Amino acid sequence: MKNLTNKVAVITGAASGIGQALALALAKEGCHLALSDLDSDGLKATKEQLNQYPITVTTAIVNVADKEAMHQWASQVAKDHKKIHLVFNNAGVAMGGTVAETTYEDYQWILDINLWGVVYGTKAFLPYLKQTGESAHIINISSVFGLFSQPTQSGYNMSKFAVRGFTESLRQELDLDEGRVSATCVHPGGIKTNIARNAKMAKSIENLTGDASAEQMRNKFESFFLTTPEQAAQAILHGVKKNKRRVLIGPDARVLDIMQRLLPGKYQTLVCQSFKWASA
């Protein structure tokens, strides 16, 4: 898919961050948009920024963790836009806490959004992508933490590793199908969004980090964010146009990917040492 003009793109989590940046980048290329989020004010703000472009924009308040709601939205988008070419399963949340203290309910919460939201988005829209008769693409947002694990991130790691496995399997099936639909898995490093600021941070983090509070850890973590949402959006669209299987975003993502490849077991020791330094 080299030209995005007059294509139709679906984006979840479009009220802020990468989702909002993707909407603006696609609009600049003349792509029509179907946007969703639970943040009605943020979604309205995104749409207002899109008014300057001669494109069709529809919005919906949708919980990606709700299977029926996602399928109903897919059906509505197909009615509103007639064709669907791109689906960006971008909505996600973050959570910090030790395995020992994280509740089953918290694990369920993050998996419902980060994993099942991607599964529902893929399965709900895939039939419509296949019906376009044109090149179409599913883009699932994983994370560098879908390649590389870190203490206190078991829930986030679990959800993002699962998105990676799901998307890589999907891409292979689409390749074997020899149709016109493809898939890309995206692994952002530290992006300057509000995901860390809005993350659930359990008290158990402080038990692991000694004197550092969860808020101090959050602030230090955010200080390492190197890439803007706009840069991330451009990297993702470049990957889609090149039909890449995997897109790494940011120098931190590339470094951590190399470290995991070269030191698949020993990198964990280095992470523990870095974690101790960060919490000092």
C-alpha positions, 0 to 999 in steps of 0.5 A: 500500500503505497498511496493512502489517499482516499483509503479508509483507516480505523484507529482505536485509542485515537484521543491522544498519543500515537493514536491521535498522531496517526489520525493527523498523519493519515489525514495529511495524506488524504485518508478517511478516518474512523476513530474510537476511544473511551475519552470523549473529550480527547476524541472530540479534540482529535476530530477538531484538529482534523476539520482542516482536512477534506476527509470524512471522519467518524468517531465512536465511544467504544470499549475495545475490551467489549467484543460485541461493541467492537463487532458492532462498531466494525459493522457501523464503520463498514456502513459509513465508509463502504470500504476499510483498508487499514486497522490500527489496533492502538488502544492500550494501558499500562500497569506496574506491580510485582507478580506476588502482589498483583491481583488476578483482577488487575491481570484480567484488566490489562489483558482485556484491553491490551490483548483482547482489544487487539484480538477483537479489533482484528477479528471484527474488521478482518472480513471487511478488509478482505472484502475491499478487493484492494490492498489492506493492512492490520497494524497491531501495537505491541511494545518493546516490552513485547520483546524484552521483559522488566521487573514489575511489568509482568502484566504489561509484558504478558499482554504485549508478548501475546500481541506479538505472537498473535500478530506474527501468526496472523501475518504468516496466515495472510501470507499463505492466503496470498490475498491482499491483506497484510499485517504488521506488529509495532514495537514502540520504545519510550514514547512521550505519551500519557500512558505511563502517567495514567498507569496503575502503579501498585504499592508493591513497587515500593517494596521492591525499589526500597526508598523510591516511591511509585511516583518517583519511579514513574517520573524517572521512567518517563525521563527516558522517553525519547520519541514523540508520537508524531515520530512514532506515527511516521515510522508506523506509516513507513512500515505499512508502506514497506509492508514490514512484518515488524516495526521498531520505534525509537533508538531505545527499542532498537538497542533493547532488541539487539540486547535481547537477541545477543543475550537472551538469558543474561540480559535479565541480569543487566535489567536487574542492575539497571532497575536497582540504579534507577530506584536509587 
